[in-house]
Amino acid sequence: MNPKRFLIIILFNIFLFLTISAQAVDSDNVVINEIAWMGTSNSANDEWVELCNNSTNSINLEGWALKANDGRPEIKLKGVIAPNGFYLLERTDDSTIPAITADLIYKGALGNKGEDLKLYDSSNNLIDETNCSSGWFAGNNKTKQTMERTSSENWQTSQNPGGTPKTKNNERRTVNNEQEVEKVEDGPLLTYPAGIIFSEILPSPEGPDAENEWIELYNQNNFEVDLSGWKIEDILGKTTIYTISAGTKISSEGFLAFLRPATKITLNNKEDGLNLIQPNGNVIDKVIYEKAPIGESYNRVKRYFKVLPEAGSYNRGLEEWFWSNDLTPGKENTPSEKEETANHLEVELRGTQTAAIGEKTPKSNYLSTFLIAFSVAVFSGIVILILKRTLKASSGQ
């Protein structure tokens, strides 16, 4: 082969590799953003789903798929989603939202009792998941208000019937950039802060379950939060809803554990889940686990550390869950040596991420991109050096 042609092929493959790598990095910022599982005021069959691209680059969706865990619907995607843009999927025809043209028409109904929706890229990597198999997080079937994602990666019922197709979701008004506000008709403004999450649960303790099970919450905020009227809901098996007593407060960046004798919530040992619900009905956090090992708690840990201040929200993908025999009610969770090693490795490779919905805040993955570029540069240098020596040797013959 001609050495010059060989060099061109090598450089083209390097360029293609870098393009694909950049596409893979940005693709993690595509999320399921809004779901009209209840249809519209015109018809319950007028369902639609919206995706959002939180990166500053266009994403080619050719070969991507949006699938329900039960197999219906299973939608093959195509086309391109613009930077910081939206992609609208309408069921059956393009008359679902008459004033807006759909990016894709699909067939198959969403169950009113919930679905587990998963978004896959062209390599069948799971990019995003909205697991509502135990019931939709939000939305109203009577008023046809959609279920929409907030910038803090929670879900809320849209403020108006019909939702916000192909536009930024409505954010609840804020107080001091922290507290969500809901207007109650003929009543006062009620404030409910974001950032309260499940931190640790003990479903299968050593000893009697009825006495030793517990659920722990963590306050990510730098201020105390009044949890009066908040609810913890058991969502699998025999369901129970526990309403937190008036006057119950959780300190700034503090923990609060609730014992089973108080909540009456039975955590199943085989599989179960919990919802954390604000007094306005907004599901602010959720956890689902499979078989619980005896004597081990289910712990939430941060894998990418703190959110960048400019993101203005809590980060998608910040935490992961793991089982541990080191029970830490009322204290920060401590990963095992294996988890800690994986944590540091992933931080070194991926860096801190930001994924605020609708904001021009691309995923911060500079370190991994630098490593890819550096490796390619070294490889290219070696190839060029070999070619030069080959050409020199050929000319000397």
Sine and cosine of phi, psi and omega as CSV:
sin_phi,cos_phi,sin_psi,cos_psi,sin_omega,cos_omega
0.00,0.00,0.62,-0.78,0.06,-1.00
-0.85,0.52,0.79,-0.61,-0.04,-1.00
-0.84,0.54,-0.61,0.80,0.00,-1.00
-0.91,0.41,-0.67,0.74,0.03,-1.00
-0.89,0.45,-0.65,0.76,0.02,-1.00
-0.87,0.50,-0.67,0.74,0.00,-1.00
-0.90,0.44,-0.65,0.76,0.02,-1.00
-0.89,0.46,-0.67,0.74,0.01,-1.00
-0.88,0.47,-0.69,0.73,0.00,-1.00
-0.88,0.47,-0.73,0.68,-0.02,-1.00
-0.91,0.42,-0.60,0.80,0.04,-1.00
-0.90,0.44,-0.67,0.74,0.01,-1.00
-0.90,0.43,-0.59,0.81,0.05,-1.00
-0.90,0.43,-0.71,0.71,0.04,-1.00
-0.87,0.50,-0.68,0.74,0.01,-1.00
-0.90,0.44,-0.64,0.77,0.01,-1.00
-0.89,0.46,-0.70,0.71,0.01,-1.00
-0.90,0.43,-0.61,0.79,0.02,-1.00
-0.90,0.43,-0.70,0.71,0.00,-1.00
-0.91,0.41,-0.63,0.78,0.01,-1.00
-0.89,0.45,-0.69,0.72,0.03,-1.00
-0.90,0.44,-0.63,0.78,0.03,-1.00
-0.89,0.46,-0.66,0.75,-0.02,-1.00
-0.91,0.42,-0.64,0.77,0.02,-1.00
-0.89,0.45,-0.74,0.68,-0.04,-1.00
-0.94,0.35,-0.50,0.87,-0.09,-1.00
-0.88,0.47,-0.42,0.91,0.03,-1.00
-0.91,0.41,-0.24,0.97,-0.02,-1.00
-1.00,-0.05,0.08,1.00,0.09,-1.00
-1.00,0.01,0.81,-0.59,-0.08,-1.00
-0.74,-0.68,0.38,-0.93,0.19,-0.98
-0.96,0.27,0.86,-0.51,-0.25,-0.97
-0.93,-0.37,-0.53,0.85,-0.03,-1.00
-0.39,-0.92,0.62,-0.78,-0.06,-1.00
-0.70,-0.71,0.85,-0.52,0.10,-0.99
-0.99,-0.14,0.94,0.35,-0.07,-1.00
-0.94,0.35,-0.31,0.95,-0.05,-1.00
-1.00,-0.08,-0.02,1.00,-0.06,-1.00
0.99,0.15,-0.41,-0.91,-0.01,-1.00
-0.82,-0.57,0.06,-1.00,0.02,-1.00
-0.91,0.42,-0.38,0.93,0.04,-1.00
-0.97,0.22,-0.64,0.77,-0.04,-1.00
-0.34,-0.94,0.64,-0.77,0.07,-1.00
-0.93,0.37,-0.29,0.96,0.02,-1.00
-0.99,0.11,-0.16,0.99,-0.02,-1.00
-0.99,0.12,0.90,0.44,-0.01,-1.00
-1.00,0.08,0.43,-0.90,0.08,-1.00
-0.43,-0.90,0.37,-0.93,0.00,-1.00
-0.72,-0.69,0.62,-0.78,0.00,-1.00
-0.84,-0.54,0.72,-0.70,0.14,-0.99
-0.97,-0.23,0.41,-0.91,0.03,-1.00
-0.74,-0.67,0.70,-0.72,0.05,-1.00
-0.98,-0.21,0.95,-0.31,-0.04,-1.00
-1.00,-0.01,0.16,0.99,0.05,-1.00
-0.99,-0.14,0.14,-0.99,0.01,-1.00
-0.99,-0.13,0.25,0.97,0.04,-1.00
-0.84,-0.54,0.50,-0.87,0.10,-0.99
-0.93,0.37,0.57,-0.82,0.01,-1.00
-0.87,-0.50,0.82,-0.57,0.06,-1.00
-0.99,0.16,0.88,-0.48,-0.06,-1.00
-1.00,-0.07,0.16,0.99,0.02,-1.00
-0.87,0.50,0.81,-0.58,-0.01,-1.00
1.00,0.03,-0.11,0.99,0.06,-1.00
-0.97,0.24,0.26,-0.97,0.02,-1.00
-0.52,-0.86,0.59,-0.80,0.14,-0.99
-0.91,-0.41,0.89,-0.46,-0.14,-0.99
-0.80,-0.61,0.64,-0.77,0.20,-0.98
-1.00,0.09,0.55,-0.83,-0.07,-1.00
-0.88,0.48,-0.48,0.88,0.02,-1.00
-1.00,0.07,0.05,1.00,0.06,-1.00
1.00,-0.03,-0.13,0.99,0.01,-1.00
-0.69,-0.72,0.88,-0.48,-0.02,1.00
-0.99,0.15,0.27,-0.96,0.16,-0.99
-0.75,-0.66,0.94,-0.33,-0.21,-0.98
-0.91,-0.41,0.83,-0.56,0.08,-1.00
-1.00,0.01,0.83,-0.56,-0.08,-1.00
-1.00,-0.05,0.33,-0.94,0.08,-1.00
-0.39,-0.92,0.17,-0.99,-0.01,-1.00
1.00,0.03,-0.20,-0.98,-0.09,-1.00
-0.80,-0.60,0.63,-0.77,0.12,-0.99
-0.96,-0.28,0.80,-0.60,-0.14,-0.99
-0.94,0.33,0.33,-0.94,0.08,-1.00
-0.85,0.53,0.75,-0.66,-0.03,-1.00
0.78,0.63,0.55,0.84,-0.07,-1.00
-0.91,-0.41,-0.09,-1.00,-0.09,-1.00
-0.80,-0.60,0.40,-0.91,-0.02,-1.00
-0.71,-0.70,0.89,-0.46,-0.14,-0.99
-0.97,-0.25,0.81,-0.59,0.08,-1.00
-0.94,-0.34,0.85,-0.53,0.00,-1.00
-0.92,-0.40,0.64,-0.77,-0.04,-1.00
-0.98,0.17,0.72,-0.70,0.16,-0.99
0.96,0.27,-0.82,0.58,-0.02,-1.00
-0.45,-0.89,0.04,-1.00,-0.09,-1.00
-1.00,-0.02,0.27,0.96,0.02,-1.00
-0.99,-0.11,0.03,1.00,0.00,-1.00
-0.85,0.53,-0.75,0.66,0.08,-1.00
-0.86,-0.52,1.00,-0.02,-0.16,-0.99
-0.81,0.58,-0.57,0.82,-0.11,-0.99
-0.99,0.12,-0.13,0.99,-0.07,-1.00
-0.79,-0.62,0.74,-0.67,0.03,-1.00
-0.99,0.17,0.75,-0.66,-0.01,-1.00
-0.97,0.25,0.49,-0.87,0.12,-0.99
-0.99,0.11,-0.40,0.91,-0.01,-1.00
-0.40,-0.92,0.65,-0.76,0.10,-0.99
-0.97,-0.23,0.73,-0.68,-0.01,-1.00
-0.77,-0.64,0.23,-0.97,0.06,-1.00
-0.87,-0.49,0.49,-0.87,-0.01,-1.00
0.91,-0.42,0.70,-0.72,-0.09,-1.00
-0.99,-0.11,0.50,-0.87,0.14,-0.99
-1.00,-0.01,0.73,-0.69,0.00,-1.00
-0.94,0.34,0.69,-0.73,0.00,-1.00
-0.93,0.38,-0.30,0.95,-0.01,-1.00
-1.00,0.00,-0.07,1.00,0.05,-1.00
0.80,-0.60,0.35,-0.94,0.05,-1.00
-0.53,-0.85,0.44,-0.90,0.17,-0.98
-0.97,-0.24,0.98,-0.21,-0.06,-1.00
-0.99,-0.14,0.73,-0.69,-0.02,-1.00
-0.78,-0.62,0.68,-0.73,0.00,-1.00
-0.94,-0.33,0.84,-0.54,-0.03,-1.00
-0.90,-0.44,0.56,-0.83,0.09,-1.00
-1.00,0.05,-0.09,-1.00,-0.09,-1.00
-0.93,0.37,-0.28,0.96,0.07,-1.00
-0.99,-0.14,0.22,0.98,0.00,-1.00
0.91,0.42,0.44,0.90,0.13,-0.99
-0.99,0.12,0.68,-0.74,0.04,-1.00
-0.96,0.28,0.90,-0.44,-0.04,-1.00
-1.00,-0.09,-0.63,0.77,-0.01,-1.00
-0.42,-0.91,0.45,-0.89,0.02,-1.00
-0.59,-0.81,0.67,-0.74,0.13,-0.99
-0.84,-0.54,0.99,-0.12,-0.10,-0.99
-1.00,-0.01,1.00,-0.07,0.06,-1.00
-0.92,-0.39,0.56,0.83,-0.04,-1.00
-0.89,0.45,-0.39,0.92,0.02,-1.00
-0.99,-0.15,0.18,0.98,0.00,-1.00
0.75,-0.66,0.62,-0.78,0.00,-1.00
-0.89,0.46,0.66,-0.75,-0.02,-1.00
-0.90,0.44,-0.55,0.83,-0.11,-0.99
-0.40,-0.92,-0.04,-1.00,-0.05,-1.00
0.98,-0.21,0.40,-0.92,-0.04,-1.00
-0.70,-0.71,0.89,-0.46,-0.05,-1.00
-0.94,0.33,-0.50,0.86,-0.03,-1.00
-0.97,0.25,-0.72,0.69,-0.05,-1.00
-1.00,-0.02,-0.13,0.99,-0.01,-1.00
0.89,0.46,0.58,0.82,0.14,-0.99
-1.00,0.07,0.75,-0.66,-0.12,-0.99
-0.98,0.21,0.12,-0.99,0.12,-0.99
-0.98,-0.20,0.88,-0.47,-0.08,-1.00
-0.80,-0.61,0.50,-0.86,-0.02,-1.00
-0.99,0.11,0.60,-0.80,0.04,-1.00
-0.97,-0.23,0.20,-0.98,-0.03,-1.00
-0.92,0.40,-0.31,0.95,0.04,-1.00
-1.00,-0.03,0.25,0.97,0.06,-1.00
0.92,0.39,0.36,0.93,0.18,-0.98
-0.98,-0.17,-0.05,-1.00,0.01,-1.00
-0.83,-0.56,0.53,-0.85,0.03,-1.00
-0.60,-0.80,0.31,-0.95,0.13,-0.99
-0.98,0.18,0.75,-0.67,-0.04,-1.00
-0.85,0.52,0.47,-0.88,-0.05,-1.00
-0.93,0.36,-0.51,0.86,-0.05,-1.00
-0.81,-0.59,0.47,-0.88,0.11,-0.99
-0.85,0.53,0.62,-0.78,0.00,-1.00
1.00,-0.04,-0.28,0.96,0.08,-1.00
0.92,0.39,-0.47,-0.88,-0.08,-1.00
-0.74,-0.67,0.89,0.45,-0.03,-1.00
-0.88,0.47,0.77,-0.63,0.04,-1.00
0.88,0.48,0.37,0.93,0.14,-0.99
-0.68,-0.73,0.25,-0.97,-0.03,-1.00
-0.89,0.45,0.68,-0.73,0.02,-1.00
-0.90,0.44,0.53,-0.85,0.05,-1.00
-0.94,0.34,0.74,-0.67,0.10,-0.99
-0.99,-0.14,0.62,-0.78,0.10,-1.00
-0.91,0.41,0.62,-0.78,0.01,-1.00
-0.85,0.52,0.52,-0.86,-0.10,-1.00
-0.89,-0.46,0.40,-0.92,0.10,-1.00
-0.88,-0.48,0.86,-0.51,-0.02,-1.00
0.84,0.54,0.52,0.86,0.02,-1.00
0.87,0.50,0.32,0.95,-0.06,-1.00
-0.81,-0.59,-0.72,0.69,-0.21,-0.98
-0.99,-0.10,0.75,-0.66,0.08,-1.00
-0.98,0.19,0.63,-0.78,-0.07,-1.00
-0.85,-0.52,0.72,-0.69,0.07,-1.00
-0.85,-0.53,0.74,-0.67,0.00,-1.00
-0.99,0.10,0.84,-0.54,0.05,-1.00
-0.98,-0.20,0.81,-0.59,-0.05,-1.00
-0.86,0.51,0.75,-0.66,0.00,-1.00
0.83,0.56,0.52,0.85,0.00,-1.00
-0.51,-0.86,-0.03,-1.00,-0.05,-1.00
-0.98,0.20,0.20,-0.98,0.12,-0.99
-0.98,0.22,0.74,-0.67,0.02,-1.00
-0.96,-0.29,0.72,-0.69,-0.03,-1.00
-0.92,-0.38,0.75,-0.66,0.02,-1.00
-0.73,-0.69,0.89,-0.45,-0.05,-1.00
-0.96,0.27,0.51,-0.86,0.18,-0.98
-0.99,0.13,0.05,-1.00,0.11,-0.99
1.00,0.04,0.18,0.98,0.13,-0.99
-0.99,-0.15,0.83,-0.56,-0.13,-0.99
-0.69,-0.72,0.33,-0.94,0.20,-0.98
-0.95,0.31,0.69,-0.73,-0.04,-1.00
-0.89,-0.46,-0.60,0.80,-0.05,-1.00
-0.33,-0.94,0.64,-0.76,0.06,-1.00
-0.68,-0.74,0.52,-0.85,0.01,-1.00
-0.85,-0.53,1.00,-0.07,-0.05,-1.00
-0.99,0.12,-0.52,0.86,-0.12,-0.99
-0.77,-0.64,0.97,0.26,-0.05,-1.00
-0.97,0.25,0.30,-0.95,0.19,-0.98
-0.97,0.24,0.83,-0.56,-0.11,-0.99
0.97,-0.25,-0.08,-1.00,-0.08,-1.00
-0.88,0.48,0.80,-0.60,0.04,-1.00
-0.87,0.48,-0.65,0.76,-0.10,-1.00
-0.88,0.47,-0.37,0.93,-0.03,-1.00
-0.96,-0.29,-0.48,0.88,-0.21,-0.98
-0.95,-0.32,-0.10,1.00,0.05,-1.00
-0.95,0.33,0.52,-0.86,0.06,-1.00
-0.42,-0.91,0.31,-0.95,0.00,-1.00
-0.78,-0.63,0.74,-0.67,-0.03,-1.00
-0.88,-0.47,0.69,-0.72,0.12,-0.99
-0.95,-0.32,0.42,-0.91,0.05,-1.00
-0.77,-0.64,0.66,-0.75,0.02,-1.00
-0.98,-0.19,0.95,-0.33,-0.02,-1.00
-0.97,0.23,-0.20,0.98,-0.08,-1.00
-0.98,0.19,0.34,-0.94,0.05,-1.00
-1.00,-0.09,0.45,0.89,0.07,-1.00
-0.57,-0.82,0.40,-0.92,0.01,-1.00
-0.93,0.36,0.56,-0.83,-0.02,-1.00
-0.81,-0.59,0.73,-0.68,0.08,-1.00
-1.00,0.08,0.88,-0.48,-0.05,-1.00
-0.99,-0.14,0.24,0.97,0.00,-1.00
-0.82,0.57,0.80,-0.59,0.06,-1.00
1.00,0.09,-0.15,0.99,0.10,-1.00
-0.92,0.38,0.38,-0.93,-0.06,-1.00
-0.77,-0.64,0.57,-0.82,0.17,-0.99
-0.92,-0.40,0.84,-0.54,-0.10,-1.00
-0.90,-0.43,0.81,-0.58,0.13,-0.99
-0.99,0.17,0.80,-0.60,-0.20,-0.98
-0.93,-0.37,-0.08,1.00,0.02,-1.00
-0.81,-0.59,0.51,-0.86,-0.02,-1.00
0.94,0.35,-0.63,-0.78,0.07,-1.00
-0.96,0.27,0.96,-0.29,-0.12,-0.99
-1.00,0.09,0.59,-0.80,0.03,-1.00
-0.68,-0.73,0.62,-0.79,0.06,-1.00
-0.90,-0.44,0.83,-0.55,0.03,-1.00
-0.96,-0.29,0.83,-0.55,0.06,-1.00
-0.99,-0.11,0.84,-0.54,-0.05,-1.00
-0.93,0.38,0.71,-0.70,-0.12,-0.99
-0.90,0.44,0.50,-0.87,0.05,-1.00
-0.86,0.51,0.65,-0.76,0.03,-1.00
1.00,0.03,-0.04,1.00,0.01,-1.00
-0.97,0.23,0.82,-0.57,-0.03,-1.00
-0.81,-0.59,0.49,-0.87,0.06,-1.00
-0.87,-0.50,0.78,-0.63,-0.14,-0.99
-0.94,0.34,0.25,-0.97,0.06,-1.00
-0.83,0.56,0.83,-0.56,-0.02,-1.00
0.77,0.64,0.62,0.79,-0.06,-1.00
-0.93,-0.38,0.13,-0.99,-0.03,-1.00
-0.89,-0.45,0.46,-0.89,0.03,-1.00
-0.55,-0.83,0.86,-0.51,-0.04,-1.00
-0.97,-0.24,0.63,-0.78,0.02,-1.00
-0.88,-0.48,0.82,-0.57,-0.03,-1.00
-1.00,0.07,0.49,-0.87,-0.01,-1.00
-0.85,0.52,-0.63,0.77,0.03,-1.00
-0.84,0.55,-0.45,0.89,0.01,-1.00
-1.00,0.05,-0.69,0.73,-0.09,-1.00
-0.99,0.13,-0.44,0.90,-0.10,-1.00
0.91,0.42,0.22,0.98,0.01,-1.00
-1.00,0.06,0.83,-0.55,0.05,-1.00
-1.00,-0.10,0.89,-0.45,0.03,-1.00
-1.00,0.02,0.93,-0.37,-0.03,-1.00
-0.90,0.44,0.62,-0.78,-0.03,-1.00
-0.97,0.24,-0.46,0.89,-0.05,-1.00
-0.99,0.14,-0.73,0.69,-0.01,-1.00
-0.23,-0.97,0.63,-0.78,0.03,-1.00
-0.23,-0.97,0.04,-1.00,0.01,-1.00
-0.34,-0.94,0.30,-0.96,-0.03,-1.00
-0.69,-0.72,0.58,-0.81,0.19,-0.98
-0.93,-0.36,0.61,-0.79,0.16,-0.99
-0.95,-0.32,0.86,-0.50,-0.17,-0.99
-0.86,-0.50,0.78,-0.63,0.09,-1.00
-0.96,0.27,0.33,-0.94,-0.02,-1.00
-0.84,0.54,-0.38,0.92,0.03,-1.00
-0.99,0.10,0.06,1.00,0.03,-1.00
1.00,-0.03,-0.03,1.00,-0.01,-1.00
-0.97,0.24,0.83,-0.55,0.08,-1.00
-0.98,0.20,0.94,-0.33,-0.11,-0.99
-1.00,-0.06,-0.37,0.93,0.04,-1.00
-0.40,-0.92,0.37,-0.93,-0.05,-1.00
-0.47,-0.88,0.57,-0.82,0.09,-1.00
-0.64,-0.77,0.66,-0.75,0.08,-1.00
-0.76,-0.65,0.68,-0.73,0.03,-1.00
-0.73,-0.69,0.35,-0.94,0.09,-1.00
-0.99,-0.15,-0.47,-0.88,-0.13,-0.99
-0.80,0.60,0.76,-0.65,-0.05,-1.00
-1.00,-0.08,0.84,-0.54,0.09,-1.00
-0.92,0.39,0.59,-0.81,-0.01,-1.00
-0.91,0.42,0.76,-0.65,0.08,-1.00
0.98,0.17,0.11,0.99,0.00,-1.00
-0.90,-0.44,0.63,-0.77,0.05,-1.00
-0.99,-0.14,0.39,-0.92,0.02,-1.00
-0.99,-0.12,0.90,-0.43,-0.18,-0.98
-0.93,-0.37,0.61,-0.80,0.09,-1.00
-0.97,-0.25,0.75,-0.66,0.01,-1.00
-0.73,-0.69,0.50,-0.87,0.08,-1.00
-0.99,0.17,0.70,-0.71,0.01,-1.00
-0.95,-0.32,-0.36,0.93,0.00,-1.00
-0.88,-0.48,0.26,0.96,0.04,-1.00
0.86,0.50,-0.64,-0.77,-0.21,-0.98
-0.99,0.12,0.47,-0.88,0.09,-1.00
-0.97,0.25,0.62,-0.78,0.09,-1.00
-0.88,0.47,0.68,-0.73,-0.06,-1.00
-0.83,0.56,-0.59,0.81,-0.07,-1.00
-0.95,0.32,-0.22,0.97,0.00,-1.00
-0.93,0.37,-0.53,0.85,0.06,-1.00
0.95,0.31,0.31,0.95,-0.01,-1.00
-0.28,-0.96,0.16,-0.99,0.09,-1.00
-0.98,0.19,0.51,-0.86,-0.21,-0.98
-1.00,0.04,0.68,-0.73,0.14,-0.99
-0.92,0.38,0.74,-0.67,0.05,-1.00
0.99,0.15,0.24,0.97,-0.02,-1.00
-0.93,0.38,-0.63,0.77,-0.15,-0.99
-0.92,-0.39,0.43,-0.90,0.18,-0.98
-0.71,-0.70,0.32,-0.95,-0.04,-1.00
-0.93,-0.36,0.54,-0.84,0.07,-1.00
-0.46,-0.89,0.38,-0.93,0.04,-1.00
-1.00,-0.01,0.62,-0.78,-0.03,-1.00
-0.53,-0.85,0.61,-0.80,0.09,-1.00
-1.00,0.02,0.07,1.00,0.09,-1.00
-1.00,-0.09,1.00,-0.08,-0.06,-1.00
-0.98,0.19,0.76,-0.65,-0.08,-1.00
-0.73,-0.69,0.83,0.56,0.04,-1.00
-0.90,0.43,0.76,-0.65,0.00,-1.00
0.99,0.13,0.06,1.00,-0.01,-1.00
-0.69,-0.72,0.21,-0.98,0.02,-1.00
-0.91,0.40,0.65,-0.76,-0.01,-1.00
-0.93,0.35,0.57,-0.83,-0.03,-1.00
-0.88,-0.48,0.94,-0.33,0.02,-1.00
-0.90,0.44,0.47,-0.88,0.10,-0.99
-0.93,0.37,0.16,-0.99,-0.01,-1.00
-0.87,0.50,-0.61,0.79,0.02,-1.00
-0.90,0.43,-0.72,0.69,0.00,-1.00
-0.92,0.40,-0.63,0.78,-0.02,-1.00
-0.90,0.43,-0.64,0.77,0.04,-1.00
-0.89,0.45,-0.71,0.70,0.02,-1.00
-0.89,0.46,-0.61,0.79,0.00,-1.00
-0.88,0.48,-0.80,0.60,-0.03,-1.00
-0.90,0.45,-0.63,0.77,0.00,-1.00
-0.89,0.46,-0.70,0.71,-0.04,-1.00
-0.92,0.39,-0.60,0.80,0.03,-1.00
-0.90,0.44,-0.68,0.73,-0.01,-1.00
-0.90,0.44,-0.60,0.80,-0.07,-1.00
-0.99,0.15,-0.57,0.82,-0.17,-0.98
-0.94,-0.34,-0.45,0.89,-0.01,-1.00
0.97,0.24,-0.05,-1.00,0.00,-1.00
-0.98,0.17,0.72,-0.70,-0.03,-1.00
-0.96,-0.27,0.47,-0.88,0.20,-0.98
-0.76,-0.65,0.64,-0.77,-0.06,-1.00
-0.52,-0.85,0.77,0.63,0.02,-1.00
-0.95,0.30,0.79,-0.61,-0.05,-1.00
-0.89,0.46,0.77,-0.63,0.11,-0.99
0.97,0.24,0.04,1.00,0.00,-1.00
-0.97,-0.26,0.51,-0.86,-0.01,-1.00
-0.99,0.13,0.92,0.40,-0.03,-1.00
-0.81,-0.58,1.00,0.02,-0.07,-1.00
-0.92,0.40,0.35,-0.94,0.01,-1.00
-0.90,0.43,0.80,-0.61,-0.04,-1.00
-0.99,0.13,1.00,-0.09,-0.04,-1.00
-0.78,-0.63,0.62,0.79,-0.12,-0.99
-0.89,0.46,-0.61,0.80,-0.07,-1.00
-0.90,0.44,-0.74,0.67,-0.02,-1.00
-0.90,0.43,-0.63,0.78,0.04,-1.00
-0.89,0.45,-0.67,0.74,0.04,-1.00
-0.88,0.48,-0.68,0.73,0.00,-1.00
-0.89,0.46,-0.66,0.75,0.03,-1.00
-0.89,0.45,-0.75,0.66,-0.02,-1.00
-0.88,0.47,-0.66,0.75,0.00,-1.00
-0.89,0.45,-0.70,0.72,0.00,-1.00
-0.89,0.46,-0.68,0.73,0.00,-1.00
-0.90,0.43,-0.64,0.77,0.01,-1.00
-0.89,0.46,-0.69,0.72,0.02,-1.00
-0.89,0.46,-0.71,0.70,0.00,-1.00
-0.87,0.48,-0.69,0.72,0.00,-1.00
-0.88,0.47,-0.67,0.74,0.02,-1.00
-0.87,0.49,-0.66,0.75,0.01,-1.00
-0.90,0.43,-0.70,0.72,-0.01,-1.00
-0.88,0.48,-0.72,0.70,-0.01,-1.00
-0.89,0.45,-0.65,0.76,0.02,-1.00
-0.88,0.48,-0.68,0.73,0.02,-1.00
-0.90,0.44,-0.67,0.74,0.00,-1.00
-0.89,0.45,-0.67,0.74,0.01,-1.00
-0.88,0.48,-0.68,0.73,-0.01,-1.00
-0.92,0.40,-0.61,0.79,0.01,-1.00
-0.90,0.43,-0.70,0.71,0.01,-1.00
-0.90,0.43,-0.64,0.77,0.01,-1.00
-0.90,0.43,-0.66,0.75,0.01,-1.00
-0.92,0.38,-0.62,0.79,-0.01,-1.00
-0.91,0.41,-0.65,0.76,-0.03,-1.00
-0.95,0.33,-0.37,0.93,-0.01,-1.00
-1.00,0.10,-0.18,0.98,-0.03,-1.00
-1.00,0.10,0.00,0.00,0.00,0.00
